[in-house]
Amino acid sequence: MFGFVLAIGIVVDDAIIVVEAVTALYDESGMSAQEGTYRAMKDISAPVVAIALILAAVFVPVGFIPGIVGRLYQQFGDNNCLYQ
C-alpha cells in the first residue's frame, strides 16, 4: 500500500515541477500555453527522469533487507514505485 502512496507522490511531484516550469515560461516570455509546454518539457525532461531514477535507487534496495525488519520495510521498496 505504501508503494502506491509513494508512486502517486512521485507523479504528483513531477507534475508540480512541470506546471511550475510552464507557468514561468508563460509569464516571462508571453508565449502560448502549447509552445510553453513544449519548451518546458524539452528543458526539464532530463531532471524529471533523474528524480525518478534517484528515488528508485533509494527505495528499491530497501525491499531486499532480510529478516523481520526487511518484511516491515518491504513496502517502501515495492515494485509499484517503478510504474510511474
N, C-alpha and C positions, 0 to 999 in steps of 0.2 A: 504494500500500500504506500509506503514511503517512497518507493521508486516512482510511482505515478505522481506524487506530490513534487518530487524533485524534477521530473521531466517537465511537468507543467510550469514549474518555476523557471526552468531554463528557457523554455519557449517564450514565456511572458517577458523575461529579462531581455532576450534578444529582440522581441517586438518593441519594447520600450526604446532600445538603442536605435532601431531603425526609424521609429516615429520621431525621435528627437533629431536625428540627422536630417530627415526630410523636412521637418519644420524649420530647422536652422537654414537650410538652403532656400526654402520657400520665402522666409522672412528677409534674409540677407540679400539675395540676388533677384528676387521677384520673378523667378521662373515658374512655370506651370507646375501643378502637382505631379503630373505624369513625368515630366522632364526631371523634376527634383527627386522623385522616387528612383528613376533610372540612375541618375548620377550618384545619389546617396548609396544605393546598393552596390554600385561599382566601387565606391570608396570604402565601404565598411564590410564587404562580404568576407574578406580575409580575417578581420578581427572577430567577426561573429563565429566563423568556423573554428578559430583558435580558442575562443571561450568554450565552445562545446568540447573540443578535444582535451583541453586542460581539465575541465570538470570530469570528463570520463576517466582521465588518467588519475585523478584523485579518488573518485568514488568506486570505480570498478575493482581495484585491488582489495578494497575493504571486504568485498564479498568472498574472498579466499582466505580469510583469517580462520584458523582451525579452532575447534572446541566450542564450548558453550558461548564464549564471547563472540566467536565468529557467527554463531547462529543468531545472536542478538543484533549484530551489525550487518548481517546479510541483506537486510532491507535497504541499506544505504548503497550497496553495490549491485542492486537489482538490475537486470538487463533492460528493464523498461526505460532507464535513463538514456540508453543509446538510441532509442527510436524516436527522435525528435523531429 
